[in-house]
């Protein structure tokens, strides 16, 4: 399994007593970790027994800090060096509340040559039939056909491509049908409406109907297999022959810490199930394992931090 992260970041996580907009805070704790959706997936996958192979496009400024943070996780990584500074993501947790504030920074601009070189690095490492995960936002100034070009190359080499990116980034997919997409409901609806998804306002009305509708509109148009995640509510699926909605597993509120990276842990669970059951896929069991993995990750502040035994207990209904 190859895990592509063309726009990695340093996650700077802060804890304050209570966040107040426009005020000066003193953090009670802070941590810096290697971040990016693909890193979260690799971290969760490693806990499940299959860390995969990360392929990162990494800016040279502060690359040493990023590599040092990631080295401690013992995940196989290949880097493509590009100009610029590693982007930052700021995550603010509250000691006196459960709300989490996330600000995703902008990364450096890339050139068409950077993207071509990145695609070639991917193809050098792919094997026939391998699942490739393209995770996270695309770098600034990416080619307008970036995902289209990558998907064609992966399919030409016998691979499958799962894409979990922003609605605006998915516009660089033109005609090539992806194998899997895993947007959350707000992302899926933004993709359908043409919204750039710069700001999502959560709407909990008619969730099941909306998720099923979004999955049906995207299946066969953007991807063959469409999973629409709706956090604590569940997941919709459509692959043309199967279409359904499954409720999420109930979390133990005493163990809950953070939902940051839960969607990435969902992808990790999905990819691991597919890797172990490629010859006989039960799509409902696949979604259940993915949701159990996502639920387990909510018991850690570390994005993608998953305890496999907890995931299996949640899957068995013993949360």
ROMI-294213 format. One record per residue: residue number from 1; y negated, x negated, z negated of N, C-alpha, C in turn; residue in one letter. Coordinates in steps of 0.001 Angstrom, whole numbers, plus 500000, padded with zeros to 6 digits. Example, Ala and Ser with C-alpha at 12.3 -4.5 7.8 and 13.67 -1.06 7.14 Angstrom:
R   nr    n_py    n_px    n_pz   ca_py   ca_px   ca_pz    c_py    c_px    c_pz  rest
R    1  505690  486810  492200  504500  487700  492200  503300  486800  492200     A
R    2  502250  487150  492920  501060  486330  492860  499970  487100  492130     S
//
This chain:
R   nr    n_py    n_px    n_pz   ca_py   ca_px   ca_pz    c_py    c_px    c_pz  rest
R    1  501193  499153  500000  500000  500000  500000  498755  499116  500000     X
R    2  497901  499326  500995  496618  498634  501051  495526  499556  500510     X
R    3  494642  499004  499684  493566  499793  499088  492245  499167  499511     X
R    4  491526  499845  500384  490295  499305  500948  489082  499785  500154     X
R    5  488243  498826  499774  486997  499145  499079  485885  498329  499728     X
R    6  485240  498881  500749  484201  498127  501447  482861  498092  500723     X
R    7  482733  498841  499629  481446  498904  498933  481661  498828  497413     X
R    8  482260  497732  496916  482560  497623  495481  481295  497500  494654     X
R    9  481439  497613  493346  480280  497520  492463  480698  496979  491105     X
R   10  479735  496537  490357  479937  496220  488949  479600  497478  488149     X
R   11  480574  497982  487384  480338  499149  486532  479739  498682  485210     X
R   12  478526  499129  484933  477877  498802  483662  477884  500080  482826     X
R   13  478730  500093  481789  478918  501281  480969  478200  501108  479635     X
R   14  477368  502090  479298  476581  502064  478068  476921  503274  477208     X
R   15  476843  503085  475900  477003  504191  474958  475704  504347  474178     X
R   16  475157  505557  474173  473972  505862  473367  474312  507052  472482     X
R   17  473548  507248  471411  473833  508384  470528  473631  509708  471259     X
R   18  472481  509869  471885  472197  511084  472660  471210  510720  473758     X
R   19  471547  511024  475001  470679  510675  476124  469487  511623  476183     X
R   20  468290  511045  476280  467060  511818  476397  466273  511279  477585     X
R   21  466119  512092  478616  465441  511651  479832  463995  511267  479524     X
R   22  463568  510124  480033  462205  509664  479838  461992  508887  478566     X
R   23  463065  508628  477802  462953  507916  476532  463569  506523  476629     X
R   24  463254  505682  475648  463852  504350  475538  465011  504427  474559     X
R   25  466167  503916  474964  467366  503987  474133  467831  502588  473729     X
R   26  468523  502506  472615  469228  501291  472235  470721  501612  472273     X
R   27  471442  500923  473123  472868  501198  473271  473636  500709  472045     X
R   28  474642  501476  471666  475507  501064  470559  476651  500180  471056     X
R   29  476848  500200  472379  477941  499423  472967  477701  499334  474450     X
R   30  478105  498247  475082  478048  498168  476540  479174  497288  477062     X
R   31  479658  497625  478260  480738  496887  478907  480427  496743  480388     X
R   32  480870  495634  480987  480762  495433  482426  482157  495172  482984     X
R   33  482541  495958  483982  483863  495810  484586  483742  495831  486108     X
R   34  484739  495273  486779  484808  495373  488236  485035  496826  488595     X
R   35  484195  497351  489496  484275  498767  489810  484319  499053  491295     X
R   36  484366  500331  491588  484557  500820  492947  485795  501694  492936     X
R   37  485805  502748  493734  486914  503698  493694  488266  503032  493952     X
R   38  488294  502076  494876  489553  501405  495162  490080  500605  493998     X
R   39  489178  499998  493228  489591  499237  492055  490171  500177  491019     X
R   40  489552  501342  490851  490088  502337  489926  491490  502773  490349     X
R   41  491686  502959  491651  492998  503354  492163  494027  502253  491902     X
R   42  493659  500997  492200  494577  499883  491990  494938  499735  490515     X
R   43  493947  499953  489655  494171  499852  488205  495166  500912  487750     X
R   44  494954  502148  488197  495867  503229  487832  497241  503013  488453     X
R   45  497266  502561  489703  498543  502325  490382  499342  501226  489697     X
R   46  498640  500193  489217  499326  499115  488507  500026  499659  487266     X
R   47  499379  500593  486573  499988  501197  485389  501223  502018  485755     X
R   48  501226  502538  486984  502368  503335  487453  503459  502464  488063     X
R   49  503189  501159  488202  504210  500232  488698  503996  499711  490094     X
R   50  502907  500122  490766  502660  499658  492134  501164  499415  492325     X
R   51  500666  498215  491991  499228  497955  492059  498663  497917  493462     X
R   52  499503  497670  494463  499000  497602  495829  498233  496319  496085     X
R   53  497567  496275  497212  496829  495087  497668  495402  495525  497985     X
R   54  494458  495064  497194  493052  495391  497397  492457  494544  498506     X
R   55  491660  495163  499371  490903  494426  500381  489446  494830  500233     X
R   56  488630  493861  499793  487243  494149  499442  486273  493439  500370     X
R   57  485162  494103  500656  484021  493496  501327  483018  493176  500215     X
R   58  482881  491882  499875  482144  491522  498676  480907  490689  498984     X
R   59  479716  491168  498590  478490  490373  498747  478579  489081  497929     X
R   60  477935  488044  498403  478074  486726  497779  477275  486583  496486     X
R   61  476138  487320  496365  475335  487210  495151  476013  487994  494022     X
R   62  476353  487305  492950  477087  487819  491790  478564  488067  492098     X
R   63  479041  487527  493216  480466  487635  493534  481313  486938  492482     X
R   64  480794  485830  491916  481565  485098  490909  481822  485957  489682     X
R   65  480815  486747  489269  480988  487632  488116  482034  488698  488434     X
R   66  481911  489272  489625  482843  490327  490021  484274  489798  490062     X
R   67  484465  488655  490693  485819  488092  490814  486400  487744  489452     X
R   68  485545  487250  488561  486005  486915  487208  486485  488160  486474     X
R   69  485739  489254  486603  486127  490504  485938  487443  491045  486507     X
R   70  487582  490964  487828  488770  491524  488471  489997  490647  488276     X
R   71  489799  489332  488151  490924  488404  488021  491784  488724  486802     X
R   72  491156  489193  485743  491895  489486  484523  492859  490646  484661     X
R   73  492733  491440  485729  493599  492599  485906  494850  492285  486720     X
R   74  494924  491071  487254  496130  490577  487937  496570  491505  489074     X
R   75  495614  491866  489908  495888  492680  491090  495659  491811  492322     X
R   76  496530  491894  493298  496381  491105  494518  495127  491545  495270     X
R   77  494302  490579  495636  493036  490904  496286  492776  489959  497452     X
R   78  492271  490512  498556  491738  489719  499664  490268  490080  499803     X
R   79  489419  489052  499995  487978  489273  500070  487437  488924  501447     X
R   80  486487  489733  501911  485650  489363  503048  484248  489169  502498     X
R   81  483747  487935  502569  482415  487637  502055  481345  488119  503033     X
R   82  480315  488779  502484  479170  489212  503286  477887  488843  502536     X
R   83  476779  488901  503229  475498  488584  502596  475060  489728  501681     X
R   84  474258  489375  500662  473693  490399  499793  474162  490277  498360     X
R   85  473780  491267  497546  474089  491291  496112  475047  492433  495807     X
R   86  476016  492166  494940  476969  493190  494531  476213  494374  493919     X
R   87  476521  495564  494382  475813  496744  493881  476258  497063  492446     X
R   88  475487  497927  491791  475755  498286  490401  475925  499800  490267     X
R   89  476741  500180  489310  476841  501586  488911  476583  501643  487409     X
R   90  475701  502533  486989  475366  502692  485583  476042  503961  485056     X
R   91  476842  503814  484005  477570  504940  483411  477127  505059  481963     X
R   92  476567  506204  481590  476043  506389  480239  476873  507449  479504     X
R   93  477552  507015  478439  478305  507911  477562  477478  508198  476319     X
R   94  477722  509350  475731  476992  509743  474523  477932  509812  473322     X
R   95  477515  509223  472217  478311  509294  470991  478283  510687  470391     X
R   96  477224  511432  470669  477060  512760  470069  477163  513878  471112     X
R   97  477903  513625  472153  478077  514647  473192  479101  514187  474205     X
R   98  479613  515129  474997  480653  514800  475974  480097  514588  477378     X
R   99  478781  514889  477593  478228  514735  478935  478114  513253  479291     X
R  100  478425  512938  480551  478372  511563  481048  477419  511526  482232     X
R  101  476544  510551  482246  475584  510389  483334  475957  509156  484152     X
R  102  476041  509320  485462  476418  508215  486347  475342  508049  487419     X
R  103  474902  506818  487608  473968  506501  488688  474633  505432  489555     X
R  104  474956  505781  490797  475581  504843  491722  474508  504107  492522     X
R  105  474473  502794  492375  473480  501996  493076  473796  501841  494550     X
R  106  472789  501419  495303  472963  501165  496740  473398  499717  496945     X
R  107  474284  499500  497873  474733  498151  498191  473916  497557  499328     X
R  108  474219  496322  499713  473475  495674  500799  473844  496246  502158     X
R  109  472985  496029  503117  473281  496450  504485  474315  495512  505098     X
R  110  475188  496070  505932  476155  495236  506645  475848  495291  508140     X
R  111  476460  494387  508881  476305  494350  510339  477554  494900  511003     X
R  112  477463  495191  512283  478639  495625  513034  479718  494559  513012     X
R  113  479310  493292  513031  480278  492196  512977  481004  492178  511633     X
R  114  480276  492484  510544  480918  492558  509224  482039  493586  509247     X
R  115  481743  494758  509829  482764  495817  509853  483933  495431  510748     X
R  116  483672  494841  511879  484752  494396  512761  485641  493380  512046     X
R  117  485019  492451  511332  485788  491434  510605  486616  492064  509484     X
R  118  486049  493080  508862  486767  493775  507795  487993  494500  508370     X
R  119  487808  495184  509487  488930  495875  510137  490032  494886  510514     X
R  120  489644  493722  511009  490636  492717  511388  491396  492200  510175     X
R  121  490699  492047  509044  491363  491617  507816  492395  492650  507375     X
R  122  492049  493931  507533  492996  494996  507196  494233  494901  508083     X
R  123  494029  494782  509381  495146  494756  510326  496032  493535  510121     X
R  124  495451  492433  509695  496251  491234  509412  497231  491460  508260     X
R  125  496929  492409  507400  497735  492623  506199  498596  493881  506234     X
R  126  498467  494696  507284  499192  495957  507323  500614  495758  507841     X
R  127  501529  496584  507345  502892  496625  507864  503157  498022  508415     X
R  128  504098  498134  509337  504386  499409  509976  504797  500450  508935     X
R  129  504191  501632  509025  504493  502719  508111  503746  502666  506797     X
R  130  502926  501627  506595  502239  501466  505315  501119  502488  505148     X
R  131  500949  502927  503894  499853  503827  503560  498628  502994  503213     X
R  132  497513  503299  503880  496252  502606  503637  495277  503606  503018     X
R  133  494639  503207  501924  493677  504054  501241  492278  503495  501461     X
R  134  491398  504285  502049  489990  503901  502180  489224  504649  501106     X
R  135  488709  503897  500124  488160  504504  498920  486679  504187  498741     X
R  136  485914  505208  498403  484529  505020  498025  483559  505133  499184     X
R  137  482285  505036  498841  481231  505155  499838  481275  503985  500812     X
R  138  480743  504206  501989  480653  503144  502980  479394  502329  502725     X
R  139  479415  501043  503090  478220  500206  502888  477033  500716  503694     X
R  140  475835  500371  503228  474611  500737  503931  474614  500144  505341     X
R  141  474158  500931  506308  474067  500516  507717  475436  500276  508351     X
R  142  476462  500944  507842  477776  500863  508497  477678  501422  509911     X
R  143  478515  500952  510828  478511  501500  512188  478731  503011  512166     X
R  144  478129  503705  513099  478232  505167  513141  479651  505642  513428     X
R  145  480512  504734  513926  481911  505081  514193  482858  504250  513324     X
R  146  482399  503856  512137  483162  502920  511302  484561  503439  510966     X
R  147  484665  504650  510427  485975  505173  510043  486811  505477  511278     X
R  148  486183  505951  512347  486899  506209  513602  487578  504935  514087     X
R  149  486834  503837  514103  487364  502561  514579  488519  502075  513693     X
R  150  488324  502170  512378  489361  501738  511437  490611  502591  511579     X
R  151  490447  503907  511642  491598  504813  511744  492416  504538  513001     X
R  152  491743  504316  514128  492456  504039  515373  493271  502754  515272     X
R  153  492700  501743  514651  493417  500471  514503  494634  500629  513593     X
R  154  494469  501346  512496  495577  501552  511557  496689  502358  512216     X
R  155  496342  503421  512925  497351  504232  513604  498046  503452  514716     X
R  156  497310  502600  515409  497909  501788  516472  498948  500813  515925     X
R  157  498807  500452  514656  499761  499539  514020  500789  500285  513168     X
R  158  500884  501594  513363  501931  502376  512701  501654  502734  511266     X
R  159  500403  502598  510805  500071  502927  509429  499535  504332  509283     X
R  160  499402  504777  508039  498793  506062  507720  497532  505807  506914     X
R  161  496531  506688  507072  495243  506473  506417  494857  507671  505552     X
R  162  494614  507392  504288  494051  508360  503353  492610  507959  503106     X
R  163  491693  508906  503235  490271  508610  503047  489711  509455  501910     X
R  164  489086  508781  500957  488363  509458  499871  486972  508841  499831     X
R  165  486035  509475  500505  484685  508940  500622  483684  510077  500579     X
R  166  482426  509758  500665  481374  510773  500605  481314  511558  501912     X
R  167  480794  512792  501861  480658  513579  503089  479848  512858  504168     X
R  168  478763  512176  503781  477940  511500  504776  478697  510331  505405     X
R  169  479550  509658  504627  480333  508548  505170  481398  509045  506149     X
R  170  481931  510241  505884  482973  510787  506757  482443  511152  508133     X
R  171  481127  511177  508290  480564  511463  509607  480889  510354  510604     X
R  172  481294  509181  510106  481657  508101  511021  483083  508253  511533     X
R  173  483767  509340  511115  485019  509739  511764  484652  510698  512869     X
R  174  485080  510423  514063  484679  511254  515204  485800  512213  515623     X
R  175  486828  511683  516257  487898  512519  516801  489273  512212  516216     X
R  176  489444  511008  515683  490755  510597  515174  491108  511409  513931     X
R  177  492278  512064  513968  492718  512889  512846  493267  511991  511749     X
R  178  492711  512101  510549  493178  511308  509424  494490  511878  508901     X
R  179  495225  511068  508153  496501  511544  507619  496311  512331  506327     X
R  180  495385  511869  505469  495118  512537  504202  493628  512447  503874     X
R  181  493092  513514  503281  491802  513432  502611  491947  514103  501250     X
R  182  491144  513637  500263  491267  514152  498899  489890  514420  498281     X
R  183  489014  515163  498947  487684  515406  498376  487755  516378  497201     X
R  184  486744  516309  496327  486623  517395  495366  485964  518584  496072     X
R  185  485895  519709  495390  485440  520933  496044  484005  520813  496547     X
R  186  483123  520219  495746  481729  520083  496173  481618  519192  497408     X
R  187  482392  518103  497439  482388  517215  498600  482918  517928  499839     X
R  188  483993  518694  499659  484583  519413  500789  483605  520425  501371     X
R  189  482923  521162  500506  481974  522168  500992  480758  521510  501646     X
R  190  480353  520348  501121  479250  519626  501758  479664  519123  503132     X
R  191  480900  518659  503252  481406  518182  504533  481418  519308  505564     X
R  192  481819  520488  505135  481887  521637  506038  480490  522110  506444     X
R  193  479567  522117  505483  478217  522629  505750  477317  521617  506443     X
R  194  477692  520335  506375  476851  519297  506958  475881  518678  505977     X
R  195  475955  519086  504692  475106  518509  503651  475493  517043  503456     X
R  196  474522  516197  503081  474835  514782  502907  475494  514486  501571     X
R  197  475529  515468  500655  476207  515261  499378  475494  514303  498451     X
R  198  474189  514140  498599  473445  513212  497746  473384  513710  496305     X
R  199  473411  515021  496120  473393  515595  494778  474309  516813  494767     X
R  200  475245  516831  493808  476156  517957  493682  475828  518756  492429     X
R  201  475700  520053  492583  475539  520950  491457  476830  521739  491327     X
R  202  477523  521557  490212  478833  522174  490033  478696  523688  489961     X
R  203  479531  524379  490713  479552  525839  490742  480995  526277  490457     X
R  204  481208  526922  489317  482554  527296  488910  482944  528724  489314     X
R  205  482206  529310  490230  482529  530673  490665  483575  530657  491783     X
R  206  484540  531567  491699  485554  531767  492753  486181  530443  493200     X
R  207  486556  529621  492245  487014  528270  492559  488257  528263  493442     X
R  208  489265  529029  493070  490517  528998  493830  490295  529445  495273     X
R  209  489558  530525  495458  489323  531029  496810  488524  530026  497644     X
R  210  487506  529430  497033  486683  528462  497758  487482  527212  498124     X
R  211  488307  526741  497195  489106  525542  497463  490120  525791  498573     X
R  212  490762  526954  498535  491729  527291  499582  491039  527420  500933     X
R  213  489856  528023  500934  489103  528190  502177  488681  526839  502746     X
R  214  488204  525949  501877  487772  524624  502328  488940  523836  502896     X
R  215  490092  523906  502230  491268  523178  502703  491694  523667  504084     X
R  216  491614  524995  504283  492009  525553  505577  491046  525134  506686     X
R  217  489759  525061  506374  488766  524689  507387  488867  523211  507775     X
R  218  489325  522375  506859  489389  520935  507125  490733  520494  507700     X
R  219  491790  521272  507403  493119  520886  507887  493191  520994  509410     X
R  220  493712  519955  510035  493842  519933  511483  492554  519623  512213     X
R  221  491451  519582  511477  490149  519239  512057  489744  517838  511626     X
R  222  489895  517570  510320  489585  516245  509785  490852  515489  509419     X
R  223  491837  516197  508854  493056  515522  508390  494277  516426  508521     X
R  224  495440  515795  508548  496702  516529  508609  497041  517152  507264     X
R  225  496908  516363  506190  497159  516842  504829  495850  516844  504052     X
R  226  495477  517998  503512  494209  518133  502799  494470  518554  501353     X
R  227  494027  517734  500425  494038  518068  499005  492587  518265  498567     X
R  228  492285  519399  497960  490948  519658  497419  491076  519698  495898     X
R  229  490483  518726  495212  490590  518681  493758  489442  519444  493114     X
R  230  489769  520131  492016  488758  520909  491300  488862  520612  489800     X
R  231  488944  519341  489452  488919  518900  488067  489874  519638  487164     X
R  232  489342  520181  486091  490157  520858  485079  490766  522158  485592     X
R  233  490349  522611  486783  490840  523886  487301  492113  523734  488133     X
R  234  492261  522618  488874  493464  522452  489663  493231  521813  491015     X
R  235  494086  522160  491957  494091  521498  493258  494583  522463  494331     X
R  236  493891  522472  495468  494331  523246  496636  494934  522293  497653     X
R  237  495887  522789  498432  496559  521963  499442  496773  522781  500703     X
R  238  496656  522077  501857  496956  522706  503144  497380  521616  504113     X
R  239  498556  521790  504721  498980  520870  505782  499385  521621  507052     X
R  240  498922  522854  507144  499235  523656  508323  500429  524551  508139     X
R  241  501450  524062  507433  502641  524873  507188  502712  525335  505738     X
R  242  502175  524537  504829  502088  524921  503419  500617  525057  503026     X
R  243  500342  526065  502204  498985  526235  501676  499081  526935  500333     X
R  244  498514  526322  499305  498618  526870  497955  497578  526235  497036     X
R  245  497479  526820  495840  496598  526293  494794  497427  526160  493524     X
R  246  497345  524986  492873  498058  524763  491624  497049  524560  490494     X
R  247  497285  525193  489336  496383  524966  488197  496580  523569  487622     X
R  248  495521  523040  487028  495591  521701  486433  496326  521746  485097     X
R  249  496759  520599  484638  497354  520488  483309  496255  520572  482252     X
R  250  496582  521187  481129  495625  521299  480039  495574  519983  479257     X
R  251  494363  519509  479012  494172  518279  478266  494107  518556  476769     X
R  252  494554  517577  475988  494396  517636  474547  492950  517243  474231     X
R  253  492109  518171  473756  490690  517852  473551  490461  516711  472568     X
R  254  491389  516485  471663  491241  515400  470694  491442  514026  471329     X
R  255  492108  514001  472486  492381  512729  473162  491420  512474  474322     X
R  256  490642  513488  474691  489743  513359  475844  488629  512348  475561     X
R  257  488376  511469  476572  487290  510501  476463  486328  510601  477639     X
R  258  486841  510525  478873  485949  510519  480036  486715  510916  481293     X
R  259  486035  511693  482146  486630  512086  483430  486197  511167  484560     X
R  260  485401  510135  484250  484970  509198  485288  486192  508483  485859     X
R  261  486364  508540  487152  487510  507905  487801  488758  508766  487843     X
R  262  488693  510002  487340  489882  510863  487347  490340  511168  488772     X
R  263  489377  511372  489679  489737  511615  491079  490433  510420  491704     X
R  264  490041  509214  491290  490691  508005  491796  492110  507890  491248     X
R  265  492285  508300  489990  493628  508302  489410  494507  509346  490089     X
R  266  493902  510459  490514  494640  511454  491303  495193  510804  492570     X
R  267  494349  510035  493273  494793  509359  494491  495901  508354  494180     X
R  268  495785  507648  493058  496819  506690  492673  498155  507392  492460     X
R  269  498124  508528  491764  499355  509279  491552  499930  509801  492852     X
R  270  499052  510293  493723  499465  510784  495036  500130  509681  495847     X
R  271  499481  508513  495914  500004  507402  496707  501323  506885  496153     X
R  272  501443  506832  494829  502686  506361  494232  503828  507326  494478     X
R  273  503544  508631  494400  504589  509614  494710  505041  509461  496154     X
R  274  504100  509337  497082  504444  509205  498493  505254  507935  498737     X
R  275  504908  506853  498040  505638  505609  498210  507078  505701  497753     X
R  276  507321  506503  496727  508667  506619  496167  509474  507753  496785     X
R  277  508820  508661  497498  509521  509846  498026  509211  510093  499501     X
R  278  508953  509026  500245  508519  509187  501634  509543  509911  502503     X
R  279  510825  509795  502157  511868  510420  502979  512075  511890  502646     X
R  280  511584  512331  501494  511823  513712  501072  510658  514171  500203     X
R  281  509549  514537  500828  508327  514860  500101  508296  516335  499713     X
R  282  508148  516588  498422  507884  517927  497908  506389  517946  497586     X
R  283  505599  518642  498388  504150  518547  498265  503627  519085  496946     X
R  284  504278  520103  496390  503846  520607  495098  504120  519596  493986     X
R  285  505292  518965  494039  505596  517944  493040  504661  516751  493192     X
R  286  504302  516449  494418  503354  515368  494693  502011  515670  494028     X
R  287  501510  516890  494221  500230  517275  493632  500306  517304  492109     X
R  288  501428  517764  491569  501582  517811  490113  501533  516407  489515     X
R  289  502237  515459  490143  502224  514092  489624  500818  513502  489716     X
R  290  500130  513790  490809  498762  513292  490971  497850  513876  489898     X
R  291  497976  515176  489625  497129  515803  488610  497467  515304  487209     X
R  292  498748  515036  486937  499133  514496  485633  498561  513097  485438     X
R  293  498554  512309  486506  497966  510972  486442  496467  511063  486185     X
R  294  495799  511981  486859  494359  512180  486647  494072  512622  485217     X
R  295  494895  513523  484695  494701  514003  483327  494871  512863  482322     X
R  296  495875  512023  482526  496107  510895  481617  494933  509929  481625     X
R  297  494292  509781  482790  493163  508848  482884  491963  509336  482092     X
R  298  491893  510637  481807  490778  511184  481030  490877  510817  479554     X
R  299  491975  510186  479162  492135  509741  477785  491674  508298  477598     X
R  300  490992  507760  478621  490473  506387  478560  489049  506359  479078     X
R  301  488197  505509  478482  486849  505315  479006  486867  504443  480258     X
R  302  487921  503653  480436  488026  502763  481591  488415  503573  482817     X
R  303  487580  503551  483858  487891  504299  485082  489202  503793  485675     X
R  304  490151  504699  485870  491462  504298  486366  492399  503826  485275     X
R  305  491941  503878  484040  492805  503480  482922  493838  504560  482652     X
R  306  495089  504284  482987  496152  505286  482863  497320  504713  482069     X
R  307  497820  505503  481145  499066  505171  480454  500183  505969  481119     X
R  308  501138  505275  481721  502189  505949  482488  502983  506922  481625     X
R  309  503301  506520  480402  504087  507401  479538  503327  508692  479235     X
R  310  501995  508591  479068  501196  509790  478844  501207  510675  480095     X
R  311  501115  510054  481266  501144  510825  482509  502460  511599  482625     X
R  312  503561  510942  482286  504870  511602  482395  505011  512720  481353     X
R  313  504448  512510  480162  504491  513568  479161  503671  514773  479603     X
R  314  502501  514504  480168  501649  515600  480668  502368  516335  481792     X
R  315  503004  515581  482678  503767  516200  483769  504861  517116  483244     X
R  316  505451  516716  482116  506519  517505  481518  505998  518645  480654     X
R  317  504657  518815  480609  504066  519892  479833  503974  519604  478352     X
R  318  503912  518300  478007  503877  517909  476580  502586  517151  476280     X
R  319  501477  517659  476751  500201  516957  476552  499735  517031  475112     X
//
